[in-house]
Amino acid sequence: MLKNTTERYGFPARALHWLMAVLIVLLFLVGLTMGLPEKGSWLRDTMKDGHVNIGVLTFVLLLVRAIWRQVNPIPVAGLTPLNAKLAHWGHVLLYILMGLLMLAGIGIVITRSGPTALWWGFSLPGFGGSLHRTLEEVHEVLAWSLITVSAGHVVMAVVHKLQGDLSQRGMLRRGGNS
């Protein structure tokens, strides 16, 4: 099933969800540890380069995911009106945090003193600027906020699953009526 229905997510929505979840966890872990290797070392430079490139890819996937969400129904079968509203606003918060986090990351890159080469054969410009350190701090706060809200998202999915709640029509389902 490609398109979402009111009962479950289609394959593209599930694939984008899980791919982005893996990439965001990877970005978070690299972000936590990329300051550990010595400045100027090959490992530190490789980690920073990978973080930027995977971040740009994740931003593109976020845009694709947001468009897919707009042109497909959101599964609501089995949700009470209150739970549907809470789920909606929880997802809106996740999208806002992801978008702001990635925009802050792009801001960090373009406030560097020189361009940043990407794996895809083009570069993001570096204009310099006094906002660089502030954007790094904002990016860090947003990263921790996203991880915290995402953890709440996971907890709620588990709670609904353990309750046998029919609203648990989430991202683990594959074909059939299971």
KEKE-3310 file (N, C-alpha, C; in steps of 0.2 Angstrom, whole numbers, plus 5000, padded with zeros to 4 digits):
npx = (5004:5004:4999:4993:4979:4964:4966:4979:4997:5005:5017:5028:5027:5030:5043:5050:5048:5055:5068:5072:5071:5082:5092:5092:5095:5108:5114:5112:5120:5133:5134:5135:5148:5157:5166:5176:5187:5204:5206:5207:5210:5210:5199:5190:5187:5181:5170:5163:5161:5153:5142:5137:5133:5124:5115:5110:5104:5094:5086:5081:5074:5065:5057:5052:5044:5035:5028:5022:5014:5005:4998:4992:4980:4979:4981:4968:4959:4951:4956:4951:4943:4950:4962:4966:4968:4978:4988:4990:4995:5007:5014:5015:5023:5035:5039:5041:5052:5061:5063:5067:5079:5086:5087:5094:5106:5110:5112:5123:5133:5133:5137:5151:5168:5171:5167:5157:5160:5149:5144:5138:5143:5142:5143:5139:5138:5149:5148:5153:5152:5144:5135:5138:5142:5131:5121:5126:5124:5110:5107:5111:5102:5090:5092:5093:5080:5072:5076:5071:5057:5055:5058:5047:5037:5040:5037:5024:5019:5022:5015:5002:5002:5004:4992:4984:4977:4967:4970:4983:4990:5002:5019:5025:5017:5015:5010:4993:4980:4985)
npy = (4994:5010:5024:5033:5028:5031:5022:5017:5020:5022:5014:5024:5034:5027:5022:5034:5039:5030:5030:5043:5044:5035:5042:5054:5050:5045:5058:5065:5057:5058:5072:5073:5068:5073:5083:5077:5070:5076:5093:5097:5085:5070:5062:5070:5080:5072:5067:5079:5083:5073:5074:5087:5084:5073:5079:5089:5080:5074:5086:5088:5076:5079:5089:5082:5073:5081:5086:5074:5071:5081:5078:5066:5056:5057:5044:5040:5032:5024:5033:5044:5059:5069:5062:5062:5075:5078:5069:5075:5088:5084:5079:5090:5098:5090:5091:5105:5106:5098:5105:5118:5114:5109:5120:5129:5122:5123:5137:5138:5132:5141:5153:5150:5154:5151:5142:5126:5110:5099:5081:5079:5086:5100:5116:5123:5140:5150:5164:5169:5178:5185:5177:5164:5156:5158:5152:5139:5136:5137:5127:5115:5116:5114:5101:5093:5096:5090:5076:5074:5076:5067:5055:5055:5053:5040:5033:5036:5029:5016:5014:5015:5003:4993:4994:4989:4997:5002:5013:5012:5012:5013:5015:5003:4993:4982:4976:4968:4965:4967)
npz = (5000:4995:4997:5011:5022:5031:5041:5042:5039:5023:5013:5009:5019:5030:5027:5026:5039:5047:5041:5043:5057:5061:5055:5062:5075:5073:5069:5081:5089:5083:5084:5098:5100:5091:5095:5103:5097:5093:5088:5071:5067:5057:5060:5067:5057:5048:5055:5057:5043:5039:5047:5043:5030:5031:5039:5029:5020:5028:5030:5017:5016:5026:5020:5009:5017:5023:5013:5008:5019:5018:5007:5009:5018:5036:5047:5058:5063:5077:5087:5100:5099:5107:5109:5095:5093:5102:5097:5084:5087:5094:5084:5075:5083:5083:5070:5069:5078:5071:5059:5063:5070:5059:5051:5059:5059:5046:5046:5055:5046:5035:5042:5043:5040:5027:5011:5012:5007:4999:4998:4986:4976:4976:4985:5001:5004:5014:5024:5035:5050:5065:5072:5073:5084:5093:5085:5085:5099:5099:5090:5098:5109:5103:5097:5109:5113:5103:5104:5117:5115:5105:5112:5121:5111:5107:5119:5121:5110:5114:5125:5120:5112:5122:5129:5120:5111:5098:5091:5089:5076:5069:5063:5063:5056:5043:5027:5025:5038:5050)
capx = (5000:5008:4995:4990:4972:4962:4967:4986:5001:5007:5025:5032:5026:5033:5050:5052:5048:5061:5074:5073:5072:5089:5097:5092:5098:5115:5116:5113:5126:5139:5135:5138:5155:5162:5171:5180:5194:5208:5205:5211:5212:5206:5192:5185:5185:5177:5163:5159:5159:5147:5136:5134:5130:5118:5110:5107:5100:5089:5082:5078:5069:5059:5053:5048:5040:5030:5024:5019:5009:5000:4994:4989:4976:4982:4977:4964:4954:4952:4957:4946:4944:4955:4969:4968:4971:4985:4993:4991:5000:5013:5017:5017:5029:5041:5040:5044:5058:5066:5064:5071:5085:5090:5089:5100:5112:5112:5114:5130:5137:5134:5141:5158:5172:5172:5161:5157:5159:5145:5146:5134:5147:5141:5145:5135:5142:5151:5148:5156:5147:5145:5130:5140:5142:5124:5118:5128:5120:5103:5106:5112:5096:5085:5094:5091:5073:5070:5077:5067:5050:5055:5057:5040:5033:5041:5034:5016:5017:5023:5009:4996:5003:5003:4985:4980:4973:4966:4973:4990:4990:5008:5024:5027:5013:5016:5004:4988:4976:4988)
capy = (5000:5016:5030:5032:5028:5034:5017:5016:5024:5019:5012:5029:5037:5023:5022:5041:5040:5026:5033:5050:5042:5032:5048:5059:5047:5046:5065:5066:5054:5061:5079:5073:5065:5075:5087:5073:5070:5082:5098:5097:5078:5067:5059:5075:5083:5067:5067:5086:5083:5068:5077:5092:5080:5069:5084:5091:5075:5074:5091:5086:5071:5082:5093:5077:5070:5086:5086:5068:5072:5086:5076:5060:5057:5055:5039:5043:5026:5021:5038:5048:5066:5072:5059:5064:5082:5078:5066:5080:5093:5081:5078:5097:5100:5086:5094:5111:5105:5096:5110:5123:5111:5109:5127:5131:5118:5127:5143:5137:5131:5148:5158:5149:5159:5148:5137:5119:5106:5093:5075:5079:5090:5107:5118:5128:5146:5152:5171:5172:5182:5185:5173:5157:5153:5158:5146:5132:5135:5136:5120:5111:5116:5111:5094:5090:5096:5085:5070:5073:5075:5060:5050:5055:5050:5033:5031:5035:5023:5009:5014:5013:4996:4989:4995:4985:5002:5001:5019:5010:5010:5017:5014:4996:4989:4980:4974:4965:4969:4966)
capz = (5000:4995:5000:5018:5023:5038:5046:5042:5035:5017:5013:5009:5025:5035:5025:5028:5046:5050:5038:5047:5064:5061:5053:5067:5081:5070:5069:5088:5092:5080:5087:5104:5100:5086:5098:5106:5093:5093:5083:5065:5066:5051:5062:5069:5051:5044:5058:5055:5036:5039:5051:5039:5024:5033:5041:5023:5017:5032:5029:5011:5018:5030:5016:5006:5021:5025:5007:5008:5024:5016:5001:5011:5024:5042:5050:5064:5066:5084:5091:5102:5097:5111:5107:5089:5093:5105:5092:5079:5090:5095:5077:5073:5087:5081:5063:5070:5080:5066:5054:5066:5071:5053:5049:5063:5057:5040:5048:5057:5040:5031:5045:5043:5036:5020:5009:5015:5001:5001:4995:4980:4971:4977:4991:5004:5005:5020:5024:5041:5054:5073:5074:5072:5091:5095:5081:5088:5105:5098:5087:5103:5113:5098:5097:5115:5113:5098:5107:5122:5113:5102:5117:5123:5106:5108:5125:5120:5105:5117:5130:5116:5110:5128:5130:5115:5109:5091:5088:5087:5068:5067:5059:5062:5052:5036:5024:5029:5043:5057)
cpx = (5005:5005:4993:4982:4970:4964:4975:4990:5004:5015:5029:5032:5031:5041:5053:5053:5054:5067:5076:5075:5080:5094:5097:5095:5106:5117:5117:5119:5133:5140:5137:5145:5160:5167:5176:5187:5198:5206:5210:5213:5207:5199:5187:5183:5180:5170:5159:5157:5153:5141:5133:5130:5124:5113:5106:5102:5094:5084:5078:5072:5063:5055:5049:5042:5034:5025:5019:5013:5004:4995:4991:4985:4980:4978:4974:4960:4956:4954:4951:4948:4950:4962:4971:4971:4978:4990:4995:4996:5006:5017:5019:5023:5036:5043:5044:5051:5063:5068:5068:5078:5090:5092:5094:5106:5115:5115:5122:5135:5138:5137:5148:5161:5173:5167:5163:5155:5154:5146:5143:5137:5145:5143:5140:5140:5144:5152:5152:5150:5147:5139:5132:5139:5135:5120:5120:5125:5113:5102:5107:5105:5091:5086:5092:5083:5070:5070:5072:5059:5050:5054:5050:5035:5034:5037:5026:5015:5017:5017:5003:4996:5001:4996:4981:4975:4973:4969:4981:4991:4996:5012:5027:5023:5016:5010:4999:4984:4979:4989)
cpy = (5006:5022:5028:5031:5031:5028:5016:5020:5019:5018:5019:5033:5033:5023:5029:5042:5036:5028:5039:5048:5039:5038:5053:5056:5047:5053:5067:5063:5057:5068:5078:5071:5068:5080:5083:5072:5077:5087:5097:5090:5075:5065:5065:5079:5078:5067:5074:5086:5078:5071:5082:5088:5076:5074:5087:5086:5074:5080:5090:5081:5074:5086:5088:5074:5075:5087:5080:5068:5076:5083:5069:5061:5054:5050:5041:5037:5024:5027:5042:5055:5070:5069:5061:5071:5082:5075:5071:5085:5091:5081:5085:5099:5096:5089:5101:5111:5103:5101:5116:5121:5111:5116:5130:5128:5122:5133:5143:5136:5138:5153:5156:5154:5157:5143:5130:5115:5100:5087:5075:5083:5097:5109:5123:5134:5147:5160:5174:5175:5180:5180:5166:5154:5153:5152:5140:5131:5133:5129:5115:5110:5112:5103:5090:5090:5091:5078:5069:5072:5069:5054:5049:5052:5043:5030:5030:5030:5016:5009:5012:5006:4992:4989:4991:4990:5001:5007:5017:5007:5013:5014:5007:4991:4988:4978:4970:4969:4969:4973)
cpz = (5000:4998:5007:5017:5030:5043:5047:5037:5029:5018:5013:5015:5030:5034:5027:5035:5049:5047:5042:5054:5065:5060:5059:5073:5079:5071:5076:5091:5090:5083:5094:5105:5096:5089:5102:5103:5093:5087:5077:5063:5060:5054:5064:5062:5048:5048:5057:5048:5036:5042:5047:5033:5026:5035:5035:5020:5021:5031:5022:5012:5022:5025:5012:5010:5023:5019:5007:5013:5022:5011:5003:5017:5030:5046:5057:5067:5073:5089:5094:5100:5101:5109:5100:5089:5096:5100:5087:5081:5092:5089:5075:5077:5085:5074:5064:5073:5075:5061:5057:5068:5065:5050:5053:5061:5050:5041:5051:5051:5036:5035:5047:5039:5028:5018:5012:5009:5004:4996:4988:4975:4971:4984:4994:5006:5012:5020:5030:5045:5062:5076:5075:5079:5094:5091:5083:5095:5104:5095:5093:5107:5109:5098:5103:5116:5109:5101:5113:5120:5109:5107:5120:5118:5106:5114:5124:5115:5109:5122:5126:5114:5116:5130:5125:5111:5101:5087:5086:5080:5065:5062:5058:5058:5045:5033:5028:5034:5050:5060)
residu = (MET:LEU:LYS:ASN:THR:THR:GLU:ARG:TYR:GLY:PHE:PRO:ALA:ARG:ALA:LEU:HIS:TRP:LEU:MET:ALA:VAL:LEU:ILE:VAL:LEU:LEU:PHE:LEU:VAL:GLY:LEU:THR:MET:GLY:LEU:PRO:GLU:LYS:GLY:SER:TRP:LEU:ARG:ASP:THR:MET:LYS:ASP:GLY:HIS:VAL:ASN:ILE:GLY:VAL:LEU:THR:PHE:VAL:LEU:LEU:LEU:VAL:ARG:ALA:ILE:TRP:ARG:GLN:VAL:ASN:PRO:ILE:PRO:VAL:ALA:GLY:LEU:THR:PRO:LEU:ASN:ALA:LYS:LEU:ALA:HIS:TRP:GLY:HIS:VAL:LEU:LEU:TYR:ILE:LEU:MET:GLY:LEU:LEU:MET:LEU:ALA:GLY:ILE:GLY:ILE:VAL:ILE:THR:ARG:SER:GLY:PRO:THR:ALA:LEU:TRP:TRP:GLY:PHE:SER:LEU:PRO:GLY:PHE:GLY:GLY:SER:LEU:HIS:ARG:THR:LEU:GLU:GLU:VAL:HIS:GLU:VAL:LEU:ALA:TRP:SER:LEU:ILE:THR:VAL:SER:ALA:GLY:HIS:VAL:VAL:MET:ALA:VAL:VAL:HIS:LYS:LEU:GLN:GLY:ASP:LEU:SER:GLN:ARG:GLY:MET:LEU:ARG:ARG:GLY:GLY:ASN:SER)
# end
